């Protein structure tokens, strides 16, 4: 039987995704404290009862309270959800370590390998906060704006701690939101990281006018790269062919709400990497491409799509040349 905990949950990160998840968690009636770094931004959210800067039009439920002070956000909260970009994940963990609640159970909605180290989030958590902590990742085919509006959505809560996974899923689950649990933390993390890289390739393919056949081929072969890498790192195939893998991959590759897809479209239109970043903002796949390639090389695993995205983003290879490199690959069994 589903149950929603009475104790508050802290959401660290006042961007669109952190706000959307805070809203969904609060829809169950659970007390949610949404922490953001900028006191002026927090003051606006308190006054407006919405996040007009990052998620306009999504009203806050009564049980959602924005907080400018981390200590206030964490008060009486053993459950903490981090929703920040991958490059800010370690810094947020260090701030949490200095204010660590008793009995901490930590979840995150951050997608990507740590830039520069290639570590998955669970490894960074263990390094900063120690081993043995109940951990979970929230991932799957979700756009913040649609979650904020209450549109039908499904996602995965992956954790090796079954009780923690169930508690989070019960709080998230609602009339228009389905939360599925999984014990495969690594597979869920790999899916969320790799799909962003493949989505850049899909955007490039569509931007070059290659058509629907090419897009579907790229998505399918991108899924093969994701599965190879995920299994080598300890993930499960079922996870990578489910919501956290294939589902998120299809969403991110096919809808222009995806920053990664739009980044690929921008590159294909002739814009430089810097121009595309200035136009779109943070693009997780652009940071992750080099890490996916480095991990693949270390494991002896082929990741040809990621390699060509890396070549475009980090080595200045023109999009058409990168596409031709993929098309000239040796024929082989599927």
Beta strands, then each sheet from edge to edge (+ up, - down):
strand 1: 9-12
strand 2: 32-35
strand 3: 50-51
strand 4: 55-59
strand 5: 64-67
strand 6: 79-82
strand 7: 105-108
strand 8: 134-139
strand 9: 153-158
strand 10: 177-182
sheet 1: 5+ 2+ 1+ 6+ 7+ 8+ 9- 10-
sheet 2: 3+ 4-
end
